Amino acid sequence: MGERQTEDPIHVDGGKGVVQLEPDGIIHLIWNPRVRIEVEDAQAAMAAVNTLASGSEYPMLVDMATTEAVSREARSVFSIPCAASRIALLGTSPVDRVLANFFLNVHIPPCPTRFFTSREVAIAWLHKEERK
């Protein structure tokens, strides 16, 4: 896949995160430090992802490394299909892993979804689908 220009970031309504399409063809959803993600935030983030994708599908990296909490209602929003072809959840702490595993065990993700603690491994996994 050829390199793309980085798209201008879209600030998620409510100001808790940013969505950006990187030159490597991956959509990055970056939550601000210590935010609590509520249903409205999740809906706004998915709307921003869909707007940025403009009808196409892209692999998506969700940086949740400093997220404080995700409400039950917000987790259910993340199980609704969006422009992501596969999702890598990136975290660093045991709390991140618990949040991700809880989501993955309770909700059926709309596409292949995995938790990672390494950005490089997550990005390699996201690109793996394209080489099939």
OpenMM code with the backbone's topology and positions (N, CA, C; nanometers):
from openmm import Vec3, app, unit

residues = "MET GLY GLU ARG GLN THR GLU ASP PRO ILE HIS VAL ASP GLY GLY LYS GLY VAL VAL GLN LEU GLU PRO ASP GLY ILE ILE HIS LEU ILE TRP ASN PRO ARG VAL ARG ILE GLU VAL GLU ASP ALA GLN ALA ALA MET ALA ALA VAL ASN THR LEU ALA SER GLY SER GLU TYR PRO MET LEU VAL ASP MET ALA THR THR GLU ALA VAL SER ARG GLU ALA ARG SER VAL PHE SER ILE PRO CYS ALA ALA SER ARG ILE ALA LEU LEU GLY THR SER PRO VAL ASP ARG VAL LEU ALA ASN PHE PHE LEU ASN VAL HIS ILE PRO PRO CYS PRO THR ARG PHE PHE THR SER ARG GLU VAL ALA ILE ALA TRP LEU HIS LYS GLU GLU ARG LYS".split()
positions = [
    Vec3(0.0846, -0.1162, 0.0000),
    Vec3(0.0000, 0.0000, 0.0000),
    Vec3(0.0894, 0.1229, 0.0000),
    Vec3(0.0583, 0.2231, -0.0825),
    Vec3(0.1366, 0.3450, -0.0904),
    Vec3(0.1142, 0.4348, 0.0297),
    Vec3(0.2084, 0.5254, 0.0479),
    Vec3(0.1976, 0.6207, 0.1579),
    Vec3(0.0909, 0.7246, 0.1255),
    Vec3(0.0168, 0.7646, 0.2239),
    Vec3(-0.0852, 0.8681, 0.2104),
    Vec3(-0.0384, 0.9916, 0.2855),
    Vec3(-0.0985, 1.1029, 0.2529),
    Vec3(-0.0733, 1.2217, 0.3324),
    Vec3(-0.1538, 1.2107, 0.4606),
    Vec3(-0.0997, 1.2662, 0.5683),
    Vec3(-0.1732, 1.2675, 0.6938),
    Vec3(-0.2914, 1.3626, 0.6794),
    Vec3(-0.4086, 1.3143, 0.7125),
    Vec3(-0.5286, 1.3983, 0.7108),
    Vec3(-0.5285, 1.4876, 0.8335),
    Vec3(-0.5950, 1.6020, 0.8238),
    Vec3(-0.6092, 1.6869, 0.9413),
    Vec3(-0.6874, 1.6113, 1.0473),
    Vec3(-0.6453, 1.6225, 1.1723),
    Vec3(-0.7169, 1.5506, 1.2786),
    Vec3(-0.8573, 1.6067, 1.2983),
    Vec3(-0.9458, 1.5198, 1.3406),
    Vec3(-1.0813, 1.5606, 1.3766),
    Vec3(-1.0914, 1.5501, 1.5275),
    Vec3(-1.1270, 1.6595, 1.5921),
    Vec3(-1.1466, 1.6577, 1.7369),
    Vec3(-1.2836, 1.5978, 1.7651),
    Vec3(-1.2853, 1.4995, 1.8515),
    Vec3(-1.4094, 1.4335, 1.8895),
    Vec3(-1.4967, 1.5340, 1.9642),
    Vec3(-1.6248, 1.5413, 1.9250),
    Vec3(-1.7171, 1.6316, 1.9954),
    Vec3(-1.7112, 1.6026, 2.1448),
    Vec3(-1.7048, 1.7071, 2.2235),
    Vec3(-1.6912, 1.6914, 2.3676),
    Vec3(-1.5469, 1.7105, 2.4107),
    Vec3(-1.4535, 1.7077, 2.3148),
    Vec3(-1.3145, 1.7408, 2.3417),
    Vec3(-1.2314, 1.6363, 2.4130),
    Vec3(-1.2761, 1.5113, 2.4174),
    Vec3(-1.2017, 1.4093, 2.4931),
    Vec3(-1.1023, 1.3296, 2.4090),
    Vec3(-1.0981, 1.3550, 2.2790),
    Vec3(-1.0062, 1.2789, 2.1955),
    Vec3(-0.9919, 1.3373, 2.0573),
    Vec3(-0.9030, 1.2740, 1.9792),
    Vec3(-0.8730, 1.3159, 1.8422),
    Vec3(-0.8678, 1.1921, 1.7548),
    Vec3(-0.9159, 1.2053, 1.6312),
    Vec3(-0.9108, 1.0989, 1.5317),
    Vec3(-0.8304, 1.1502, 1.4131),
    Vec3(-0.7364, 1.0665, 1.3647),
    Vec3(-0.6528, 1.1095, 1.2531),
    Vec3(-0.6193, 0.9900, 1.1646),
    Vec3(-0.6210, 1.0123, 1.0321),
    Vec3(-0.5773, 0.9109, 0.9380),
    Vec3(-0.4304, 0.9375, 0.9083),
    Vec3(-0.3470, 0.8420, 0.9457),
    Vec3(-0.2025, 0.8565, 0.9308),
    Vec3(-0.1575, 0.8138, 0.7910),
    Vec3(-0.0370, 0.8532, 0.7484),
    Vec3(0.0131, 0.8156, 0.6162),
    Vec3(0.0228, 0.6643, 0.5950),
    Vec3(0.0327, 0.5871, 0.7040),
    Vec3(0.0418, 0.4413, 0.6913),
    Vec3(-0.0939, 0.3756, 0.6664),
    Vec3(-0.1998, 0.4580, 0.6546),
    Vec3(-0.3322, 0.4042, 0.6259),
    Vec3(-0.4072, 0.3542, 0.7471),
    Vec3(-0.3630, 0.3923, 0.8657),
    Vec3(-0.4291, 0.3525, 0.9897),
    Vec3(-0.4965, 0.4744, 1.0517),
    Vec3(-0.6211, 0.4557, 1.0917),
    Vec3(-0.6901, 0.5605, 1.1674),
    Vec3(-0.6462, 0.5475, 1.3125),
    Vec3(-0.6043, 0.6577, 1.3721),
    Vec3(-0.5655, 0.6605, 1.5128),
    Vec3(-0.6725, 0.7361, 1.5899),
    Vec3(-0.7260, 0.6720, 1.6932),
    Vec3(-0.8169, 0.7361, 1.7883),
    Vec3(-0.7386, 0.7488, 1.9173),
    Vec3(-0.7120, 0.8717, 1.9554),
    Vec3(-0.6315, 0.8975, 2.0743),
    Vec3(-0.7185, 0.9690, 2.1772),
    Vec3(-0.7411, 0.9012, 2.2888),
    Vec3(-0.8175, 0.9617, 2.3977),
    Vec3(-0.7235, 1.0465, 2.4827),
    Vec3(-0.7738, 1.1578, 2.5320),
    Vec3(-0.6951, 1.2444, 2.6197),
    Vec3(-0.6668, 1.1736, 2.7522),
    Vec3(-0.5610, 1.2145, 2.8208),
    Vec3(-0.5284, 1.1527, 2.9504),
    Vec3(-0.6404, 1.1681, 3.0528),
    Vec3(-0.6593, 1.0619, 3.1301),
    Vec3(-0.7495, 1.0587, 3.2457),
    Vec3(-0.8952, 1.0944, 3.2146),
    Vec3(-0.9424, 1.0593, 3.0945),
    Vec3(-1.0828, 1.0867, 3.0629),
    Vec3(-1.1695, 0.9685, 3.1016),
    Vec3(-1.2924, 0.9979, 3.1324),
    Vec3(-1.3949, 0.8960, 3.1521),
    Vec3(-1.4816, 0.9013, 3.0274),
    Vec3(-1.4876, 0.7912, 2.9550),
    Vec3(-1.5607, 0.7881, 2.8292),
    Vec3(-1.7046, 0.7465, 2.8558),
    Vec3(-1.7958, 0.8367, 2.8236),
    Vec3(-1.9391, 0.8123, 2.8390),
    Vec3(-1.9985, 0.7795, 2.7025),
    Vec3(-2.1244, 0.7416, 2.6980),
    Vec3(-2.1892, 0.7009, 2.5739),
    Vec3(-2.1798, 0.8108, 2.4681),
    Vec3(-2.1974, 0.9366, 2.5079),
    Vec3(-2.1915, 1.0465, 2.4114),
    Vec3(-2.0519, 1.0583, 2.3503),
    Vec3(-1.9491, 1.0350, 2.4315),
    Vec3(-1.8117, 1.0420, 2.3824),
    Vec3(-1.7847, 0.9302, 2.2821),
    Vec3(-1.8316, 0.8101, 2.3131),
    Vec3(-1.8132, 0.6964, 2.2237),
    Vec3(-1.8851, 0.7198, 2.0911),
    Vec3(-2.0076, 0.7709, 2.0976),
    Vec3(-2.0829, 0.7997, 1.9756),
    Vec3(-2.0126, 0.9067, 1.8932),
    Vec3(-1.9613, 1.0104, 1.9589),
    Vec3(-1.8907, 1.1178, 1.8885),
    Vec3(-1.7616, 1.0662, 1.8248),
    Vec3(-1.6911, 0.9781, 1.8942),
    Vec3(-1.5675, 0.9220, 1.8394),
    Vec3(-1.5970, 0.8373, 1.7154),
    Vec3(-1.6996, 0.7535, 1.7213),
    Vec3(-1.7321, 0.6705, 1.6068),
    Vec3(-1.7808, 0.7557, 1.4888),
    Vec3(-1.8537, 0.8635, 1.5170),
    Vec3(-1.8964, 0.9554, 1.4107),
    Vec3(-1.7746, 1.0208, 1.3456),
    Vec3(-1.6757, 1.0589, 1.4264),
    Vec3(-1.5533, 1.1198, 1.3733),
    Vec3(-1.4766, 1.0197, 1.2874),
    Vec3(-1.4691, 0.8946, 1.3315),
    Vec3(-1.4020, 0.7893, 1.2537),
    Vec3(-1.4709, 0.7730, 1.1188),
    Vec3(-1.6028, 0.7658, 1.1199),
    Vec3(-1.6779, 0.7472, 0.9952),
    Vec3(-1.6637, 0.8677, 0.9030),
    Vec3(-1.6618, 0.9869, 0.9581),
    Vec3(-1.6422, 1.1084, 0.8778),
    Vec3(-1.5051, 1.1067, 0.8126),
    Vec3(-1.4040, 1.0753, 0.8902),
    Vec3(-1.2672, 1.0723, 0.8392),
    Vec3(-1.2504, 0.9665, 0.7297),
    Vec3(-1.3147, 0.8529, 0.7447),
    Vec3(-1.3006, 0.7427, 0.6492),
    Vec3(-1.3722, 0.7696, 0.5168),
    Vec3(-1.4685, 0.8576, 0.5166),
    Vec3(-1.5410, 0.8960, 0.3941),
    Vec3(-1.5913, 0.7759, 0.3145),
    Vec3(-1.6514, 0.6798, 0.3823),
    Vec3(-1.7099, 0.5656, 0.3139),
    Vec3(-1.6153, 0.4485, 0.2911),
    Vec3(-1.4895, 0.4634, 0.3248),
    Vec3(-1.3932, 0.3538, 0.3121),
    Vec3(-1.3743, 0.2881, 0.4480),
    Vec3(-1.3034, 0.1738, 0.4492),
    Vec3(-1.2684, 0.1074, 0.5745),
    Vec3(-1.1181, 0.1118, 0.5931),
    Vec3(-1.0746, 0.1305, 0.7158),
    Vec3(-0.9333, 0.1352, 0.7504),
    Vec3(-0.9107, 0.0589, 0.8799),
    Vec3(-0.7912, 0.0037, 0.8989),
    Vec3(-0.7585, -0.0490, 1.0313),
    Vec3(-0.7485, 0.0688, 1.1286),
    Vec3(-0.7769, 0.0428, 1.2566),
    Vec3(-0.7804, 0.1518, 1.3539),
    Vec3(-0.7033, 0.1148, 1.4799),
    Vec3(-0.6207, 0.2077, 1.5247),
    Vec3(-0.5471, 0.1954, 1.6496),
    Vec3(-0.6142, 0.2872, 1.7515),
    Vec3(-0.6594, 0.2303, 1.8621),
    Vec3(-0.7240, 0.3083, 1.9680),
    Vec3(-0.6265, 0.3178, 2.0843),
    Vec3(-0.5745, 0.4380, 2.1079),
    Vec3(-0.4803, 0.4598, 2.2168),
    Vec3(-0.5599, 0.4902, 2.3431),
    Vec3(-0.5670, 0.3892, 2.4295),
    Vec3(-0.6446, 0.4026, 2.5536),
    Vec3(-0.5527, 0.3982, 2.6754),
    Vec3(-0.4235, 0.4247, 2.6516),
    Vec3(-0.3219, 0.4064, 2.7561),
    Vec3(-0.3472, 0.4892, 2.8814),
    Vec3(-0.4080, 0.6046, 2.8680),
    Vec3(-0.4286, 0.6878, 2.9869),
    Vec3(-0.5767, 0.7102, 3.0168),
    Vec3(-0.6630, 0.6277, 2.9577),
    Vec3(-0.8065, 0.6392, 2.9827),
    Vec3(-0.8371, 0.5974, 3.1261),
    Vec3(-0.9172, 0.6770, 3.1932),
    Vec3(-0.9510, 0.6456, 3.3318),
    Vec3(-1.0592, 0.5390, 3.3412),
    Vec3(-1.1651, 0.5527, 3.2601),
    Vec3(-1.2764, 0.4575, 3.2675),
    Vec3(-1.3609, 0.4677, 3.1410),
    Vec3(-1.4341, 0.3600, 3.1129),
    Vec3(-1.5279, 0.3558, 3.0008),
    Vec3(-1.6600, 0.3040, 3.0569),
    Vec3(-1.7661, 0.3828, 3.0433),
    Vec3(-1.8950, 0.3410, 3.0981),
    Vec3(-1.9493, 0.2198, 3.0219),
    Vec3(-2.0384, 0.1466, 3.0859),
    Vec3(-2.0991, 0.0286, 3.0242),
    Vec3(-2.1707, 0.0670, 2.8947),
    Vec3(-2.2426, 0.1785, 2.8967),
    Vec3(-2.3152, 0.2242, 2.7785),
    Vec3(-2.2185, 0.2588, 2.6650),
    Vec3(-2.1043, 0.3203, 2.6989),
    Vec3(-2.0040, 0.3542, 2.5974),
    Vec3(-1.9458, 0.2274, 2.5364),
    Vec3(-1.9197, 0.1262, 2.6175),
    Vec3(-1.8660, 0.0004, 2.5651),
    Vec3(-1.9602, -0.0603, 2.4628),
    Vec3(-2.0915, -0.0484, 2.4844),
    Vec3(-2.1866, -0.1055, 2.3895),
    Vec3(-2.1812, -0.0327, 2.2554),
    Vec3(-2.1511, 0.0972, 2.2558),
    Vec3(-2.1384, 0.1733, 2.1308),
    Vec3(-2.0234, 0.1189, 2.0477),
    Vec3(-1.9155, 0.0785, 2.1142),
    Vec3(-1.7981, 0.0298, 2.0429),
    Vec3(-1.8207, -0.1061, 1.9770),
    Vec3(-1.9356, -0.1685, 2.0014),
    Vec3(-1.9656, -0.2953, 1.9347),
    Vec3(-2.0491, -0.2739, 1.8076),
    Vec3(-2.0798, -0.1484, 1.7748),
    Vec3(-2.1553, -0.1152, 1.6539),
    Vec3(-2.0562, -0.0997, 1.5384),
    Vec3(-2.0815, -0.1608, 1.4227),
    Vec3(-1.9884, -0.1484, 1.3103),
    Vec3(-1.9631, -0.0031, 1.2721),
    Vec3(-1.8378, 0.0258, 1.2369),
    Vec3(-1.7989, 0.1581, 1.1898),
    Vec3(-1.7013, 0.1386, 1.0748),
    Vec3(-1.6252, 0.2407, 1.0410),
    Vec3(-1.5331, 0.2356, 0.9273),
    Vec3(-1.4061, 0.1564, 0.9559),
    Vec3(-1.3954, 0.0939, 1.0717),
    Vec3(-1.2757, 0.0163, 1.1061),
    Vec3(-1.2865, -0.1253, 1.0508),
    Vec3(-1.1804, -0.1696, 0.9825),
    Vec3(-1.1760, -0.3060, 0.9306),
    Vec3(-1.1204, -0.4029, 1.0344),
    Vec3(-1.0393, -0.3523, 1.1249),
    Vec3(-0.9899, -0.4251, 1.2414),
    Vec3(-0.9424, -0.3204, 1.3406),
    Vec3(-0.9446, -0.3563, 1.4697),
    Vec3(-0.9145, -0.2589, 1.5752),
    Vec3(-0.8091, -0.3150, 1.6688),
    Vec3(-0.7048, -0.2349, 1.6912),
    Vec3(-0.6031, -0.2669, 1.7915),
    Vec3(-0.6226, -0.1703, 1.9070),
    Vec3(-0.6459, -0.2239, 2.0248),
    Vec3(-0.6587, -0.1436, 2.1462),
    Vec3(-0.5204, -0.1376, 2.2102),
    Vec3(-0.4664, -0.0170, 2.2267),
    Vec3(-0.3318, -0.0003, 2.2787),
    Vec3(-0.3372, 0.0557, 2.4195),
    Vec3(-0.2788, -0.0168, 2.5133),
    Vec3(-0.2731, 0.0266, 2.6519),
    Vec3(-0.1396, -0.0093, 2.7127),
    Vec3(-0.1187, 0.0345, 2.8366),
    Vec3(0.0094, 0.0062, 2.9013),
    Vec3(-0.0057, -0.0521, 3.0409),
    Vec3(-0.1192, -0.0330, 3.1020),
    Vec3(-0.1335, -0.0724, 3.2424),
    Vec3(-0.2229, -0.1949, 3.2577),
    Vec3(-0.2168, -0.2571, 3.3748),
    Vec3(-0.3094, -0.3667, 3.4029),
    Vec3(-0.4557, -0.3214, 3.3954),
    Vec3(-0.4823, -0.1957, 3.4304),
    Vec3(-0.6192, -0.1429, 3.4219),
    Vec3(-0.6641, -0.1402, 3.2761),
    Vec3(-0.5749, -0.0969, 3.1854),
    Vec3(-0.6076, -0.0959, 3.0425),
    Vec3(-0.6431, -0.2361, 2.9959),
    Vec3(-0.5637, -0.3332, 3.0369),
    Vec3(-0.5870, -0.4720, 2.9960),
    Vec3(-0.7222, -0.5213, 3.0487),
    Vec3(-0.7540, -0.4886, 3.1731),
    Vec3(-0.8823, -0.5296, 3.2313),
    Vec3(-0.9976, -0.4664, 3.1531),
    Vec3(-0.9877, -0.3356, 3.1225),
    Vec3(-1.0930, -0.2679, 3.0458),
    Vec3(-1.1112, -0.3338, 2.9092),
    Vec3(-1.0009, -0.3585, 2.8406),
    Vec3(-1.0075, -0.4186, 2.7071),
    Vec3(-1.0625, -0.5606, 2.7135),
    Vec3(-1.0126, -0.6417, 2.8055),
    Vec3(-1.0599, -0.7799, 2.8157),
    Vec3(-1.2064, -0.7870, 2.8551),
    Vec3(-1.2492, -0.6957, 2.9425),
    Vec3(-1.3905, -0.6922, 2.9797),
    Vec3(-1.4752, -0.6641, 2.8565),
    Vec3(-1.4345, -0.5632, 2.7776),
    Vec3(-1.5077, -0.5302, 2.6558),
    Vec3(-1.5127, -0.6504, 2.5616),
    Vec3(-1.3980, -0.7126, 2.5391),
    Vec3(-1.3899, -0.8228, 2.4437),
    Vec3(-1.4663, -0.9464, 2.4900),
    Vec3(-1.4814, -0.9646, 2.6211),
    Vec3(-1.5546, -1.0803, 2.6735),
    Vec3(-1.7046, -1.0579, 2.6810),
    Vec3(-1.7464, -0.9320, 2.6925),
    Vec3(-1.8887, -0.9021, 2.7101),
    Vec3(-1.9559, -0.8642, 2.5788),
    Vec3(-1.8836, -0.7954, 2.4910),
    Vec3(-1.9411, -0.7480, 2.3658),
    Vec3(-1.8747, -0.8191, 2.2483),
    Vec3(-1.9506, -0.8370, 2.1435),
    Vec3(-1.8943, -0.8939, 2.0217),
    Vec3(-1.8482, -0.7777, 1.9362),
    Vec3(-1.7173, -0.7632, 1.9180),
    Vec3(-1.6680, -0.6521, 1.8368),
    Vec3(-1.7159, -0.6653, 1.6920),
    Vec3(-1.7324, -0.5522, 1.6220),
    Vec3(-1.7833, -0.5548, 1.4849),
    Vec3(-1.6795, -0.6017, 1.3828),
    Vec3(-1.5548, -0.6170, 1.4254),
    Vec3(-1.4460, -0.6595, 1.3378),
    Vec3(-1.3380, -0.7208, 1.4269),
    Vec3(-1.2361, -0.7852, 1.3681),
    Vec3(-1.1302, -0.8399, 1.4535),
    Vec3(-1.0715, -0.7321, 1.5449),
    Vec3(-1.0625, -0.7625, 1.6742),
    Vec3(-1.0171, -0.6648, 1.7734),
    Vec3(-0.9266, -0.7343, 1.8737),
    Vec3(-0.8117, -0.6721, 1.9016),
    Vec3(-0.7169, -0.7278, 1.9988),
    Vec3(-0.6578, -0.6173, 2.0836),
    Vec3(-0.6114, -0.6555, 2.2029),
    Vec3(-0.5430, -0.5632, 2.2940),
    Vec3(-0.3932, -0.5827, 2.2817),
    Vec3(-0.3182, -0.4715, 2.2816),
    Vec3(-0.1723, -0.4744, 2.2728),
    Vec3(-0.1120, -0.3779, 2.3739),
    Vec3(0.0093, -0.4084, 2.4175),
    Vec3(0.0854, -0.3142, 2.5000),
    Vec3(0.2017, -0.2559, 2.4213),
    Vec3(0.2242, -0.3035, 2.2997),
    Vec3(0.3311, -0.2542, 2.2130),
    Vec3(0.2701, -0.1896, 2.0884),
    Vec3(0.3017, -0.0627, 2.0671),
    Vec3(0.2524, 0.0085, 1.9483),
    Vec3(0.3012, -0.0618, 1.8206),
    Vec3(0.4272, -0.1021, 1.8177),
    Vec3(0.4838, -0.1639, 1.6984),
    Vec3(0.4135, -0.2956, 1.6648),
    Vec3(0.3883, -0.3773, 1.7655),
    Vec3(0.3197, -0.5053, 1.7435),
    Vec3(0.1750, -0.4797, 1.6992),
    Vec3(0.1098, -0.3813, 1.7593),
    Vec3(-0.0278, -0.3477, 1.7211),
    Vec3(-0.0347, -0.3033, 1.5758),
    Vec3(0.0563, -0.2177, 1.5339),
    Vec3(0.0563, -0.1674, 1.3966),
    Vec3(0.0875, -0.2809, 1.2987),
    Vec3(0.1812, -0.3675, 1.3340),
    Vec3(0.2116, -0.4826, 1.2478),
    Vec3(0.0877, -0.5699, 1.2309),
    Vec3(0.0125, -0.5927, 1.3397),
    Vec3(-0.1092, -0.6733, 1.3321),
    Vec3(-0.2143, -0.6042, 1.2446),
    Vec3(-0.2269, -0.4727, 1.2569),
    Vec3(-0.3238, -0.4003, 1.1750),
    Vec3(-0.2894, -0.4098, 1.0268),
    Vec3(-0.1625, -0.4051, 0.9915),
    Vec3(-0.1209, -0.4134, 0.8515),
    Vec3(-0.1262, -0.5559, 0.7986),
    Vec3(-0.1234, -0.6545, 0.8862),
    Vec3(-0.1222, -0.7956, 0.8462),
    Vec3(-0.2413, -0.8299, 0.7562),
    Vec3(-0.3581, -0.7759, 0.7870),
    Vec3(-0.4791, -0.8034, 0.7096),
    Vec3(-0.4624, -0.7607, 0.5647),
    Vec3(-0.3935, -0.6506, 0.5418),
    Vec3(-0.3796, -0.5963, 0.4070),
    Vec3(-0.2949, -0.6850, 0.3177),
    Vec3(-0.2051, -0.7620, 0.3754),
    Vec3(-0.1129, -0.8443, 0.2968),
    Vec3(-0.1728, -0.9791, 0.2581),
    Vec3(-0.2909, -1.0094, 0.3068),
    Vec3(-0.3528, -1.1399, 0.2748),
    Vec3(-0.3923, -1.1486, 0.1291),
] * unit.nanometer
topology = app.Topology()
chain = topology.addChain("A")
for resn in residues:
    res = topology.addResidue(resn, chain)
    for name in ("N", "CA", "C"):
        topology.addAtom(name, app.Element.getBySymbol(name[0]), res)
